């Protein structure tokens, strides 16, 4: 269906293209609002969506841009997301042929069962590198260290032994290890964590070298270790396979040079290379706040060359590199692929496993961080949108059930709806500092009871944005602003969408405000008062417009019964059998407005005449009494 002229005017802004009309869609939109934008009837839209395979559709169902855009294309629109132009920074595509690039050191992780000597071997390697080098500084743990060999080759070891570091990196998508050295103690052979390490290395597709450690110990049974390795699917060299096995002692240093040679041999076969004339890329290995140096992160360079002044982005953190240092605290001018360096200049602390990418400029780095932050927020909001949609579906189901139940039982007073579940009042919290945002969320989430409670869709630092207002609109939320002032555009949008931007500067007042909103949601207590009571003394039938009609002949015992009154009929045992309105009220033949105490009257009821002698007709008033939390 083509959009109507009217709709085209409503689209904002609309560019006419040869094939399709472009349409700007917000990040979130309800089905009913989308139908307005598209200029189609909502029934038509939901039918179309069903055809497209969507289920559980209510008009207030919230769609994200991906979904609404897909639907818009069905109506021959070209969807455009209403959002900033900022784009993410992505790593460079990996070249298929690396042979023209310079070699880089291999990155080695040492794994194996506890107490088999991983740390001892790493210590030995590190010490030998210090002795070999000239700096003689105090080695510190920065997550990795490089060993320069006499041959001029370098090997970089990750110095957090064990599997969790390796796994954590892999889980975060950082497959940073080139080679796994599997340490097996000669006196213990293969143990559970050895098997686990084999599994991890194989799953990551990383080649392995086995270091049989503690060979200095007397009476060790190396042939047994070899056969155990083979039994665990390692095609060891000793049995004609490809996996190198070296015998070492981390304690005495015996065989460590052979281990280094084995690593170099394997690296030559694997031929590790990386481009250097490109934007720097790498991973964060560790990060820490250091006194006097601020936020410091160890970056393992993957490609390119890091130097002071580089603008880096890692996750939602960024840095202008101030200085680079190696594991000995020695300042470096540059760090190329396969090297790990401590980088300072981070505005906030990135996380281990974060991918580090160099941006072209500070502006570009800032834009990327902003974009990523908004994307993260968007994702969090989407999760909430799912919750909201599920809740709305549940509400509709309950309403449908209640309507069905109501249709079958008109006469009896409707039972209070069974457990409807608590009402959720949604809020978006924006505050000046993150501490207060958290405090507000904690405080308001604690409010409420089993009938009504607070749902925080999103909380964070900074003034509310137009996207916040859109989310509030889609989810029926209010925006709580604490010590932040929404800008003009946001205020205007909120006014247009009738979104409440509640501004507060005192937490106590904000909490009071939320409490009042919650209280307003509490169903009032209905106080019923009997203002008149009449006893049915006889039932007789008259002809009313050709039809028989039952009249209750009553005597008013207390108060009065007005014709306009709401009445209920109770049996002698006190059970209410009807509640509703009076149809006719007469004294003798005359219609009256009210029958007072002591008088007699004949009355009929609207749509009900199963009354009997001995029942009581009561005139009641119902007052709603407001409740407070
Ligand atoms: P990790 O848990 O794998 O890091 O094991 P450690 O490096 O902490 O070593 C565990 C114990 O084994 C320590 O008491 C080490 O001194 C000892 N050890 C490590 N390597 C050797 C070795 O080559 N020979 C001997 N005799 N003991 C070793």
Boltz pocket constraint, residues with backbone or C-beta under 6 A from the ligand:
constraints:
  - pocket:
      binder: B
      contacts: [[A, 112], [A, 113], [A, 114], [A, 115], [A, 116], [A, 117], [A, 118], [A, 119], [A, 120], [A, 121], [A, 161], [A, 213], [A, 214], [A, 215], [A, 216], [A, 217], [A, 248], [A, 249], [A, 250], [A, 251], [A, 252]]
      max_distance: 6.0
